[in-house]
Structures are given as C-alpha cells and as structure tokens.
Amino acid sequence: MTEHRIEGRNAVIEAMRVGREIDKILINSEGDSTLGHIAAKARDLGITVVKTDRRKLDSLSETGSHQGVIAFVAATTYATVEDMLELARERGEKPLIVICDELSDPHNLGAIVRTADAAGAHGVIIPKRRSATLTATVAKASAGAIEHVLIAKVPNITATIKELKEQGIWVYGAAAEGSQSMYKADFADAAAIVIGNEGEGLGRLVRENCDVLVSIPMKGGMSSLNASNAAAVLLYEAVRQRIG
C-alpha cells in the first residue's frame, strides 16, 4: 500500500474516528482551538504529530485547501461490487449503487461519495482508467464520507453493468435526452444509477447497456446539471421512493 494524504479538518477527524492507520499528522495549530483538539486527539491515539508552518503544508497539499492539517495514511483499500451487494443483504435492503462513468473532476467524485453516504447507498463504482480516483482532493470533497462508503474500482464499467443486471439490478443512466423522467423510474427496487463524464456524458457502450436512460426535468435555460448535482437529485428521489 502506498502513502496517501488526507487533507482538511473534517476528513482527518473522520479518519481518526473510524480507526484509519495514520502514520503521522502535519499540523499548524497555533492559536486555533479546533486544530489543537485534532493534535491532542492524534497524540492520544499514539499518532505522531509534527508541528509545521503553513508554507510547508502549502507545498505538500494536493488540494490547495488543507485547512492547516495533512494526515499521511496508507492508501484506501477498495471494496468489491460483491461487498456492496452483501452490505445491502445485511441491511435487509434493495441494493442502491452509484456508477461513475469516467468522471474526471475529483471534486465531483468526492461530492458524489458524500451524497451516497447521506442517501444510504451501498457503494460507488469507478473505472480503473480515465477516472478520478481516491486522492486527497476526493477525500476532502467528501468531508470524511470516503471513510464510510464502499468504493469499488473495476476494469470495465460496461462489464460491471452487465453483471449487476444478471443480479437483478435495474440500471438507470442519467442523460438529458433520457426517454423516461426520473419520477417514473422505480428506484425503490434494486437499482444502479450511472452518472456520466462531465463533458461527454455517458459513454456509448455504457449508454447502450443501461436498462433505461432517465432525465431530470430542467425548467430554466440550462440543459443539464453538474455531475455531482445530478447524482444528488437522483439519489434523493431514490430516498423518497424508498421511504414511501
């Protein structure tokens, strides 16, 4: 496992709370009670705390917004798709999975992970190539949710969609030209929601292998939403349907 950085107060606090193996924390806590609390908590857990200046943190930061603290940890262990299905079985729920088709913006991926956690989704699937991965930027954008959501990295999104369909999961692709309104989709049953690339949307093969393409009603002058916003809207329609 390679070294990985977690940046930002909420992300570091969550990593400590859930017991991530943290090698050391670099922190600039002078005159800041919140950062002082983080440093004290880290020492209580036996984590090495190194006081440093902001310029050093700035030079090490991958996000450009470290909020005065960077933790060095082992890279996050990815889950499997089967882990997600098992989690749904353990909860006695119908699977609800988010599939990200070559998202390039780590802020979008982090925001989607955060919403997936809030909505009770059972996991997020990303491709191994041509995609944002679990970097410090993603961890920070997720505000710590990366510690709670199962994330699988798969070789081929289209093949994974086919496997999910074989498991009885209905696959909905988000597309502006979708033939079905999101309000008519049955997210209460086993479902996977596919979010496309920020620029091109869903890839051709991914699009062709979705069961249904669903659209989000757009009442203004814009024709589509940001990828993470679209995921949030669709996930919370699923929440609404599942609450009943």
C-alpha positions in Angstrom: 0.0 0.0 0.0 1.4 3.4 -0.9 1.3 6.6 1.2 -1.8 8.7 0.8 -2.7 12.1 2.1 -5.9 13.2 3.8 -6.4 16.9 4.0 -8.8 19.2 5.8 -10.2 19.1 9.3 -13.4 17.1 8.8 -11.6 14.5 6.7 -8.8 14.0 9.2 -11.2 13.9 12.2 -13.3 11.2 10.5 -10.2 9.2 9.5 -9.2 9.1 13.2 -12.7 8.4 14.4 -13.1 5.3 12.2 -9.6 4.0 13.1 -7.7 4.5 9.9 -4.0 3.7 10.3 -2.4 7.1 10.3 1.4 7.3 10.1 1.7 11.0 11.1 -0.1 14.3 11.0 1.4 17.6 9.9 -0.4 20.4 11.6 -0.2 24.2 12.0 -2.3 24.5 15.2 -1.0 27.8 16.7 -3.9 29.8 18.0 -6.6 27.5 16.5 -8.6 25.5 19.1 -10.0 23.1 16.5 -6.6 22.2 15.2 -5.3 22.0 18.7 -8.1 19.5 19.5 -7.1 17.4 16.4 -3.5 17.4 17.5 -4.4 16.3 21.1 -6.7 13.6 19.8 -4.0 12.3 17.5 -1.4 12.1 20.3 -4.0 10.2 22.5 -4.2 7.7 19.7 -0.4 7.3 19.5 -0.1 9.1 16.2 3.0 11.2 15.5 2.1 14.9 15.3 4.6 17.2 13.6 4.1 20.9 14.0 4.9 22.8 10.9 4.4 26.1 9.2 1.7 26.9 6.6 4.2 27.2 3.8 5.3 23.6 4.3 1.7 22.5 4.3 1.0 24.5 1.2 3.9 22.8 -0.6 2.7 19.3 0.4 -1.0 20.0 -0.3 -2.7 18.3 -3.2 -6.0 20.1 -2.7 -4.8 23.7 -2.2 -7.1 23.8 0.8 -5.6 21.8 3.7 -7.1 23.9 6.5 -3.9 23.6 8.5 -3.7 19.8 8.7 -2.5 16.9 6.5 -2.5 13.3 7.6 -0.4 10.6 5.9 -2.1 7.2 5.8 -2.0 4.0 3.9 -4.0 4.2 0.6 -7.6 3.4 1.0 -8.5 -0.3 0.4 -11.1 -0.6 -2.3 -14.1 -2.8 -1.9 -15.7 -5.1 -4.4 -19.1 -5.0 -6.0 -20.0 -8.1 -4.1 -19.1 -6.3 -0.9 -21.8 -3.8 -1.8 -24.4 -6.4 -2.5 -23.6 -8.2 0.7 -24.0 -4.9 2.6 -27.5 -4.5 1.1 -28.3 -8.0 2.2 -27.0 -7.4 5.7 -29.2 -4.3 6.0 -32.2 -6.1 4.5 -32.4 -3.5 1.7 -32.6 -3.5 -2.0 -29.2 -2.5 -3.5 -28.7 1.1 -4.4 -25.4 1.7 -6.2 -23.9 4.7 -7.9 -21.7 4.1 -11.0 -19.4 6.9 -12.2 -18.6 6.6 -15.9 -15.1 8.2 -16.2 -15.7 11.3 -14.0 -12.6 13.4 -14.3 -13.1 16.0 -11.6 -12.1 14.8 -8.1 -14.4 17.4 -6.5 -17.4 15.8 -8.3 -16.4 12.3 -7.2 -15.9 13.5 -3.6 -19.3 15.2 -3.6 -21.0 12.1 -5.0 -19.4 9.9 -2.3 -20.7 12.3 0.3 -24.2 12.2 -1.1 -24.1 8.4 -1.5 -23.3 8.2 2.2 -26.1 10.6 3.2 -28.6 8.8 1.0 -27.7 5.3 2.3 -26.4 4.0 -1.0 -24.5 0.7 -0.7 -21.5 1.8 -2.8 -19.9 3.8 -5.5 -18.2 2.2 -8.6 -15.5 3.9 -10.6 -13.4 2.6 -13.5 -9.7 1.8 -13.2 -8.7 4.0 -16.1 -9.7 7.5 -17.3 -11.3 8.5 -14.0 -10.7 10.5 -10.8 -9.5 8.1 -8.0 -9.4 8.4 -4.3 -6.9 11.2 -3.9 -6.7 13.7 -1.1 -8.9 16.1 -3.1 -11.6 13.5 -3.3 -11.3 12.7 0.5 -11.6 16.4 1.3 -14.5 17.0 -1.1 -16.3 14.1 0.6 -15.9 15.7 4.0 -14.9 12.4 5.5 -17.6 10.3 3.8 -14.9 8.4 2.0 -14.4 6.5 5.3 -18.0 5.2 5.3 -18.8 4.4 1.7 -17.7 1.2 -0.1 -15.9 2.2 -3.3 -15.0 -0.3 -6.0 -12.6 0.2 -8.8 -13.4 -2.0 -11.8 -11.6 -2.8 -15.1 -14.7 -2.3 -17.3 -17.8 -0.3 -16.4 -19.9 -2.0 -19.2 -19.0 -5.5 -18.0 -19.9 -4.5 -14.4 -23.2 -3.1 -15.6 -23.9 -6.5 -17.2 -23.0 -8.3 -14.1 -25.3 -6.1 -12.0 -28.2 -6.8 -14.4 -27.6 -10.5 -14.0 -28.0 -10.0 -10.3 -31.4 -8.5 -10.9 -30.4 -4.9 -10.5 -32.1 -2.3 -12.8 -29.5 0.1 -14.3 -30.6 3.7 -14.9 -28.3 6.0 -16.9 -28.6 9.7 -16.3 -29.0 11.6 -19.6 -30.5 14.9 -20.6 -32.2 13.1 -23.6 -33.5 10.2 -21.4 -36.7 8.6 -22.6 -38.1 8.4 -19.0 -38.5 11.1 -16.3 -36.7 10.3 -13.1 -40.1 10.5 -11.4 -41.2 7.4 -13.3 -38.1 5.3 -12.6 -38.5 2.6 -10.0 -35.6 3.4 -7.6 -37.4 1.6 -4.8 -36.4 -1.7 -6.3 -32.7 -2.9 -6.7 -31.1 -0.1 -8.7 -27.9 1.3 -10.0 -27.6 5.0 -11.1 -25.0 5.8 -13.7 -23.5 9.3 -13.9 -21.6 10.2 -17.0 -18.4 12.2 -17.7 -18.6 15.9 -17.1 -18.1 16.8 -20.7 -19.3 13.9 -22.8 -21.9 12.3 -20.6 -22.4 8.5 -20.7 -20.0 6.6 -23.0 -21.6 4.8 -26.0 -21.3 1.3 -24.7 -22.4 2.3 -21.2 -25.4 4.1 -22.6 -26.4 1.1 -24.7 -26.2 -1.3 -21.8 -28.3 0.7 -19.4 -31.9 -0.6 -19.0 -33.3 2.9 -19.1 -32.0 6.4 -19.7 -33.6 8.8 -17.2 -33.8 12.6 -17.4 -34.0 15.3 -14.7 -36.7 18.0 -15.5 -34.9 21.2 -16.4 -37.1 24.3 -16.2 -34.6 27.1 -16.8 -32.2 28.0 -19.6 -29.6 25.3 -18.9 -30.0 21.8 -20.3 -28.2 19.8 -17.7 -26.8 19.8 -14.1 -23.3 19.3 -12.8 -22.5 15.6 -12.4 -22.5 15.6 -8.6 -25.7 17.7 -8.5 -27.4 15.2 -10.9 -26.3 12.3 -8.7 -27.7 14.1 -5.6 -31.1 14.7 -7.3 -31.4 11.1 -8.4 -30.2 9.6 -5.2 -32.7 11.6 -3.2 -35.5 10.6 -5.5 -34.5 7.1 -4.6 -34.6 8.0 -0.9 -38.1 9.5 -1.3 -39.3 6.4 -3.1 -37.8 4.1 -0.5 -39.2 6.0 2.4 -42.6 5.6 0.8 
